[in-house]
Amino acid sequence: MHLRFLRHGPLLGSQAARGNDSFDDLLFLALFLFLLLARADLAADVALLGFLAPCAAPCERLLRLFAMRPAVLALLELGRLVSHRALGLLLKIRPHGGTVGTGRWLDKLPKLTFLSSSRQLRARPAHPEFRAMVANEQRPHARWARKLVLLLVSLSAAGGGLGCSSESRAATGPPAVPVLVEQVSRRDVPHSLRGIGTVLSLHSVVVRPQVDGLLTELAFKEGQLINKGELLARIDDRAIVAEVAQARAEKARNEALLHAARADLERYGNLVRDEAISRQTADQQKAQVEQLEATLLANEAMVAAAQVRLSYTRITSPVTGRVGLRRVDPGNVVRTSDAQGLVTVTQIDPIAVLFSLPQEALPRLQALLRDTAGAPVIAFDRDGGTALAQGRLLMIDNQIDPTTGTISLKAEFPNAEGKLWPGQFVTVELKTGESQGATVVSARAVQRGLQGPFVFRVDDAKATVVPVTLGYADEQLAVVTSGVSPGETVVSDGHSRLKAGSAVKIAPPKGETPKGAAP
């Protein structure tokens, strides 16, 4: 019921503040406001005003503050009539002693006249003796009696209003809970495990000089892709070339000596047969030949060693990969003891990913060991949204890390496009199997309770709690082995306000406009 205020000044005038009447007026006002807030039916509240209006001056002024419809004014009149009867019954015994007849009090009550045409309520006393009678009631016992009467009537009326409101709510029942629903489906579901991994190069080499010398040339550009055996750098090789030449010269000298010694040995053999010389001389010559042969072998080794040292002045790539940042510029003297090296060459294609999974997944991983081709593995970006490469599982570590409770795995990926980079963090998905023709619901439809997982099934616009058994579950969906069947409707969102038997209202999915609603 709409009520609008009229400009009639303050609620409590100067008369309400006189003497002991102020406490009574304030008590009445508190009771009146309590009724107005407690009652659910405003029309009944207005009727109650008609009952309470003759009992205190503040209500007369309060009624003047409201503009009411004719129907409400009729309710006020009805309340006034009821008030005559109720007060007559309640005030038969006066607080200070004697009894008063019901008729006398009813005659002294003010009568209310309604001006429905102007939609205003005005109250004027019909008998002048009423004010004198009210003045007599200012005695302490009379005031407390009036307070008691007002309290009893107010609480009785409020209790009735609240009862009616409760009965009204009980009749209508709790409102329906808006929820999102989905249909239970049947399809093939691949089983997978996800973990966080780090991209590693299968071969990463720090190129260091193997001989000391002056770095004369760098034959690569930083970041360049280079093949195995291609030239990377040169070191000044003049000293080593001289060593090779010297070793070769010594070898040639010893070869000549050996040739002469062999010729003398052959002549000494003929002379020994003719007994021209002693056999001892022939044996000494034979030993000299063998000595020169050993010297010649040493010379050959020296030549080979010098050639190897000479080859070290030409530095080539040991693997096919990408060259990193150079660490030494041409013109510097490099030494074999330099820890930083010249440059790093990292193999990019193929590439590996090292990742970890919880130890609870070990039984599912052990079944993959029998697959000689390797289980399929997909590498995603760190957020897990974009697939970067597909590869195969290489190995499973032979022990579980006791500090983290995880087991390490390594997978190999072809990386011709270079989407995987050494040191990169990726999300790895390992395929461990597949459920064919499985009953599937979304993961958010499954709730957990003390008795295990369950779902809310919608039957005739009511929610029913159904325990389920899960065969497999991940972040997106769950495979249900028992509890629900394909085609049934389950709640996917809005579980917080649901309980068994709750009425539900199916809301449109997010992003869709319900029929009849404004776009």
C-alpha positions in Angstrom: 0.0 0.0 0.0 1.5 3.3 -1.1 1.6 6.0 1.7 2.7 9.6 1.1 3.5 12.2 3.7 1.6 15.5 4.0 3.2 18.6 5.4 1.6 18.8 8.8 4.6 19.7 11.0 6.3 17.5 13.6 4.9 14.3 14.9 4.9 15.1 18.6 3.5 18.5 19.4 3.9 20.5 22.5 1.0 18.8 24.2 2.7 15.4 23.9 5.7 16.7 25.8 3.8 17.9 28.8 4.5 16.2 32.2 4.2 12.5 32.4 2.3 12.2 29.1 5.6 12.4 27.2 6.7 9.0 28.4 3.3 7.4 27.5 3.4 9.0 24.1 6.9 7.7 23.4 5.9 4.2 24.6 2.9 4.3 22.3 5.0 5.6 19.4 7.5 2.7 19.9 4.7 0.2 19.9 3.2 1.7 16.8 6.5 1.6 14.9 7.1 -2.0 16.1 3.7 -3.0 14.6 4.4 -1.1 11.4 7.7 -3.0 10.9 6.6 -6.4 12.1 3.4 -6.7 10.2 3.7 -8.1 6.7 0.2 -7.0 5.6 0.0 -3.1 5.5 -3.7 -3.0 5.1 -4.1 -4.8 8.5 -1.6 -2.4 10.0 -3.8 0.5 8.9 -6.9 -1.2 10.4 -4.9 -1.5 13.6 -4.3 2.2 13.6 -8.0 2.6 13.8 -8.0 0.5 16.9 -5.2 2.4 18.6 -6.1 5.9 17.5 -8.5 6.7 20.4 -5.9 5.6 23.0 -3.2 8.3 22.6 -2.8 11.8 21.3 0.4 11.1 19.2 -1.5 8.6 17.0 -4.0 11.4 16.1 -1.2 13.5 14.8 0.5 10.6 13.1 -2.7 9.7 11.2 -2.8 13.2 9.9 0.6 12.6 8.2 -0.7 9.9 5.9 -2.8 10.2 2.8 -4.8 7.0 2.2 -7.1 5.5 -0.4 -10.8 5.1 0.3 -10.4 1.4 0.7 -7.8 1.9 3.5 -10.1 4.5 5.2 -12.8 1.8 5.3 -10.3 -0.5 7.0 -9.7 2.3 9.5 -13.3 2.6 10.3 -13.6 -1.2 10.7 -10.6 -1.0 13.1 -12.3 1.8 15.1 -15.5 -0.3 15.5 -13.4 -3.2 16.7 -11.5 -1.0 19.1 -14.8 0.1 20.8 -15.6 -3.5 21.5 -12.1 -4.5 22.6 -11.5 -1.6 24.9 -14.9 -2.0 26.5 -13.9 -5.6 27.4 -10.4 -4.8 28.6 -11.2 -1.7 30.7 -14.1 -3.0 32.7 -12.0 -2.8 35.8 -10.3 0.5 36.6 -6.7 0.3 37.9 -7.4 2.4 41.0 -10.4 0.4 42.2 -13.9 0.8 40.9 -15.5 -0.7 37.9 -16.8 1.2 35.0 -19.5 0.1 32.6 -18.7 -0.7 29.1 -21.2 1.8 27.7 -19.7 4.7 29.6 -16.3 4.2 28.1 -17.6 3.6 24.6 -19.6 6.8 24.8 -16.5 8.7 25.8 -14.3 7.4 23.0 -13.7 9.8 20.1 -15.3 9.0 16.8 -13.4 9.4 13.6 -14.8 11.1 10.6 -13.2 10.4 7.2 -12.9 12.8 4.3 -12.3 10.3 1.5 -12.8 12.9 -1.2 -9.6 14.7 -0.2 -7.9 11.4 0.7 -7.0 12.9 4.1 -7.7 11.5 7.6 -8.9 13.9 10.2 -9.8 13.0 13.8 -11.9 15.1 16.2 -13.5 14.1 19.6 -17.3 13.6 19.5 -17.7 14.2 23.3 -16.0 17.1 25.3 -15.9 14.9 28.4 -13.3 12.7 26.7 -10.4 15.0 27.3 -11.4 15.5 31.0 -11.6 11.7 31.4 -8.1 11.3 29.9 -6.8 14.0 32.3 -8.1 11.9 35.2 -6.3 8.9 33.9 -2.9 10.7 34.4 -2.6 9.1 37.8 0.3 6.6 38.0 -1.9 3.6 38.3 -4.0 4.7 35.3 -1.0 5.4 33.2 0.5 2.0 33.9 -2.8 0.4 33.2 -3.0 2.1 29.8 0.6 1.0 29.0 -0.3 -2.6 29.9 -3.4 -2.5 27.7 -1.5 -1.0 24.8 1.2 -3.6 25.2 -1.2 -6.5 25.2 -3.2 -5.3 22.3 0.0 -4.4 20.3 1.6 -7.8 20.9 -1.6 -9.6 20.1 -2.1 -7.8 16.9 1.6 -8.2 15.9 1.5 -11.9 16.6 -1.5 -12.3 14.4 0.1 -10.3 11.6 3.3 -12.3 11.8 1.3 -15.5 11.9 -0.5 -14.5 8.8 2.7 -13.6 7.1 4.3 -16.9 8.1 1.3 -18.8 6.9 1.4 -16.9 3.6 5.1 -17.8 3.1 4.5 -21.4 4.1 1.6 -21.6 1.5 3.7 -20.2 -1.3 6.9 -22.2 -0.3 10.6 -21.1 -0.8 11.4 -19.5 -4.1 12.9 -21.7 -6.9 16.7 -21.7 -7.1 18.1 -20.6 -10.5 20.6 -23.1 -11.8 22.4 -24.1 -15.0 21.9 -27.6 -16.2 23.5 -30.0 -18.7 22.6 -33.3 -20.3 24.5 -36.5 -19.4 26.2 -37.7 -22.5 28.0 -40.8 -23.8 31.3 -40.6 -25.8 34.9 -41.8 -25.9 37.1 -40.1 -23.3 40.9 -40.2 -23.6 42.7 -40.5 -20.2 45.6 -38.1 -19.6 47.9 -36.8 -17.0 49.2 -33.3 -16.9 52.3 -31.8 -15.3 54.7 -28.9 -15.6 58.0 -29.5 -17.4 61.1 -27.8 -18.6 62.4 -27.9 -22.2 65.9 -29.4 -22.5 68.3 -29.7 -25.4 69.3 -33.3 -26.2 72.9 -31.9 -26.9 74.2 -28.6 -25.6 78.0 -28.1 -26.1 80.3 -25.3 -24.7 82.9 -24.9 -27.4 86.4 -24.4 -25.8 89.8 -24.1 -27.5 92.1 -27.1 -27.3 95.3 -25.3 -27.9 96.6 -22.0 -26.7 96.9 -19.2 -29.2 95.6 -16.0 -30.7 92.0 -16.1 -31.9 92.2 -14.8 -35.4 88.6 -15.5 -36.7 85.0 -16.2 -35.7 83.2 -17.7 -38.6 79.6 -17.6 -37.2 76.9 -15.1 -36.4 75.2 -15.1 -33.0 72.0 -17.1 -33.1 72.9 -18.8 -36.4 71.7 -22.3 -37.1 74.8 -24.4 -37.9 75.5 -27.9 -39.0 77.9 -30.4 -37.4 81.5 -29.9 -38.7 81.0 -26.3 -39.9 83.8 -23.9 -39.0 83.3 -21.7 -35.9 86.6 -20.1 -35.3 90.4 -20.1 -36.2 93.4 -19.8 -33.9 96.8 -18.7 -35.1 98.5 -22.0 -36.3 101.9 -20.8 -37.5 103.8 -22.3 -34.6 102.0 -25.6 -34.8 102.6 -25.8 -38.6 106.3 -25.4 -37.9 106.2 -28.2 -35.4 104.6 -30.4 -38.0 107.3 -29.6 -40.5 110.0 -30.3 -38.0 108.5 -33.7 -37.1 108.2 -34.6 -40.7 111.9 -33.6 -41.3 113.0 -35.8 -38.4 111.0 -38.6 -39.7 112.6 -38.3 -43.2 116.1 -38.2 -41.6 115.5 -41.4 -39.7 114.0 -43.0 -42.7 117.2 -42.4 -44.6 119.3 -43.8 -41.7 117.1 -46.8 -41.6 117.5 -47.4 -45.4 121.3 -47.2 -45.1 121.3 -49.5 -42.0 119.2 -52.1 -43.8 121.6 -52.1 -46.8 124.6 -52.6 -44.5 122.8 -55.4 -42.7 122.3 -57.2 -46.0 126.0 -56.9 -46.9 127.0 -58.1 -43.5 124.9 -61.2 -44.0 126.8 -62.1 -47.2 130.2 -61.6 -45.5 129.2 -63.8 -42.6 128.3 -66.6 -45.0 131.8 -66.3 -46.5 133.2 -66.1 -43.0 134.8 -62.7 -43.9 133.5 -61.0 -40.7 132.4 -62.3 -37.4 128.7 -63.0 -36.7 128.9 -60.4 -33.8 129.3 -57.6 -36.3 126.3 -58.7 -38.3 124.2 -58.9 -35.1 125.2 -55.3 -34.1 124.1 -54.1 -37.5 120.8 -55.8 -37.2 120.1 -54.2 -33.8 120.9 -50.8 -35.3 118.3 -51.4 -38.0 115.7 -52.2 -35.5 116.6 -49.1 -33.4 116.1 -46.9 -36.5 112.8 -48.6 -37.2 111.6 -47.7 -33.7 112.8 -44.2 -34.1 111.0 -43.9 -37.4 107.8 -45.0 -35.7 108.3 -42.3 -33.0 108.8 -39.7 -35.7 105.6 -40.8 -37.4 103.8 -40.3 -34.0 105.3 -36.9 -33.6 104.1 -35.9 -37.0 100.6 -37.2 -36.2 100.5 -35.3 -32.9 101.6 -32.1 -34.6 98.9 -32.5 -37.2 96.3 -33.0 -34.5 97.5 -29.9 -32.7 97.3 -28.1 -36.0 93.7 -29.3 -36.5 92.8 -27.8 -33.1 93.5 -24.4 -34.6 90.4 -24.8 -36.7 87.4 -25.0 -34.4 84.3 -26.7 -35.8 80.8 -27.3 -34.4 80.4 -30.7 -32.7 76.6 -30.8 -33.2 73.9 -29.4 -35.4 72.1 -26.7 -33.6 71.8 -23.0 -32.9 74.8 -20.9 -31.9 74.5 -18.7 -28.8 76.3 -15.5 -27.8 80.0 -15.3 -28.4 82.1 -15.0 -25.3 85.4 -14.0 -26.8 86.2 -11.6 -29.6 88.8 -12.1 -32.3 92.3 -10.8 -31.3 92.2 -12.3 -27.8 94.6 -15.0 -26.7 92.6 -18.1 -25.8 93.7 -20.8 -23.5 92.6 -24.3 -22.8 92.0 -23.4 -19.2 89.4 -20.8 -20.0 86.2 -21.9 -18.2 83.7 -19.8 -20.2 84.7 -21.1 -23.6 84.1 -19.5 -27.0 80.4 -20.1 -27.6 77.6 -22.6 -26.8 75.9 -24.7 -29.5 72.5 -26.1 -28.6 70.6 -28.7 -30.5 67.0 -27.6 -31.2 65.6 -30.3 -33.3 64.7 -32.8 -31.9 64.3 -31.5 -28.3 63.4 -33.0 -25.0 61.1 -32.0 -22.1 61.7 -33.1 -18.5 58.5 -33.1 -16.4 57.2 -34.5 -13.1 54.0 -36.3 -12.1 52.8 -37.2 -8.6 53.7 -40.6 -7.3 50.0 -41.6 -7.1 50.1 -41.8 -10.9 52.8 -44.5 -10.8 50.4 -47.5 -11.4 49.2 -45.8 -14.6 52.7 -45.0 -15.7 54.0 -48.5 -15.2 51.6 -49.8 -17.8 53.3 -47.4 -20.3 56.6 -49.1 -19.9 55.4 -52.0 -22.1 54.8 -49.6 -25.0 58.1 -49.8 -26.9 57.1 -47.0 -29.3 56.5 -44.6 -26.4 53.2 -43.1 -25.1 52.0 -40.0 -27.0 52.8 -36.7 -25.3 51.6 -33.2 -26.1 53.4 -30.1 -25.0 51.3 -26.9 -24.4 52.3 -23.4 -23.5 52.6 -22.5 -19.8 48.9 -21.7 -19.5 48.0 -25.0 -21.1 45.9 -23.5 -23.9 48.0 -23.7 -27.0 49.5 -27.0 -28.3 53.2 -26.5 -29.3 54.4 -30.0 -30.3 53.6 -33.7 -30.2 56.1 -36.3 -29.2 56.8 -39.6 -27.5 57.7 -40.6 -24.0 61.4 -41.5 -23.8 61.9 -42.8 -20.3 60.6 -42.9 -16.7 63.0 -42.3 -13.9 64.0 -45.3 -11.8 63.1 -43.6 -8.4 60.7 -41.2 -6.8 62.0 -37.9 -5.4 61.4 -38.3 -1.6 61.4 -34.6 -1.0 58.6 -33.8 -3.5 56.8 -37.1 -3.9 57.0 -36.9 -7.7 58.6 -39.0 -10.4 60.5 -37.5 -13.4 59.8 -38.4 -17.0 61.4 -37.3 -20.3 59.8 -37.0 -23.6 61.2 -36.2 -27.1 59.6 -33.8 -29.6 60.3 -33.0 -33.2 60.9 -29.2 -33.3 61.5 -28.2 -36.8 59.5 -25.0 -36.4 61.4 -24.1 -33.2 58.2 -23.7 -31.0 60.0 -25.3 -28.1 63.0 -23.5 -26.6 65.6 -24.8 -24.1 64.7 -23.6 -20.6 61.1 -22.9 -21.5 58.3 -23.9 -19.0 55.5 -25.9 -20.6 52.5 -27.9 -19.6 52.8 -31.6 -20.7 49.9 -33.9 -21.3 50.6 -37.6 -21.3 48.0 -39.9 -22.8 47.6 -43.0 -20.6 44.5 -44.7 -22.1 40.9 -44.2 -23.2 37.4 -45.0 -22.0 35.2 -45.9 -25.0 31.4 -45.3 -24.8 31.7 -43.7 -21.3 28.9 -41.8 -19.4 30.3 -38.3 -19.1 29.4 -35.1 -17.2 31.3 -32.0 -16.7 33.7 -31.8 -13.8 31.9 -28.9 -12.2 28.6 -30.9 -12.0 30.2 -33.4 -9.6 30.2 -32.3 -5.9 32.0 -33.9 -3.0 30.4 -34.8 0.3 31.0 -36.9 3.4 29.5 -39.9 1.6 31.6 -39.4 -1.6 30.9 -37.7 -4.9 27.3 -36.9 -6.0 25.3 -34.8 -8.5 22.0 -32.9 -8.4 19.7 -34.5 -10.9 16.7 -32.4 -12.0 13.4 -34.3 -11.9 10.1 -32.4 -12.4 11.8 -29.0 -11.6 13.2 -30.4 -8.3 16.7 -31.3 -7.3 17.5 -34.8 -6.3 20.8 -35.9 -4.8 22.3 -38.8 -6.6 25.5 -40.5 -5.4 27.8 -41.4 -8.3 30.9 -43.5 -8.8 33.7 -42.0 -10.9 36.0 -44.0 -13.1 38.1 -41.1 -14.3 38.1 -37.4 -13.8 40.2 -34.4 -14.9 39.8 -30.6 -14.8 37.2 -30.6 -17.6 35.0 -33.8 -17.3 34.3 -36.9 -15.3 33.5 -40.4 -16.4 30.6 -41.8 -14.3 30.4 -45.6 -13.9 27.2 -45.6 -11.9 24.5 -43.2 -10.6 23.3 -41.4 -13.7 22.5 -42.4 -17.3 22.9 -40.6 -20.6 20.1 -38.2 -21.4 19.4 -37.3 -17.7 19.6 -33.6 -16.7 22.0 -32.6 -13.9 22.9 -29.3 -12.4 26.2 -27.8 -13.6 26.1 -24.5 -11.7 24.3 -23.0 -8.8 24.9 -25.8 -6.2 25.5 -23.5 -3.3 21.8 -22.9 -2.5 20.6 -26.4 -3.4 19.6 -29.2 -1.2 17.6 -32.4 -1.7 14.1 -31.6 -2.9 14.8 -27.9 -3.7 12.7 -26.4 -6.4 14.9 -25.2 -9.3 14.5 -22.7 -12.1 16.6 -23.5 -15.2 18.4 -20.3 -16.2 19.8 -19.8 -19.7 23.5 -20.3 -20.2 25.7 -17.3 -19.7 25.9 -15.2 -22.8 22.4 -16.2 -24.0 19.3 -14.0 -23.8 16.2 -15.7 -22.4 13.1 -15.7 -24.6 11.1 -12.6 -24.2 13.9 -10.7 -22.6 15.4 -7.5 -24.0 18.6 -8.1 -25.9 
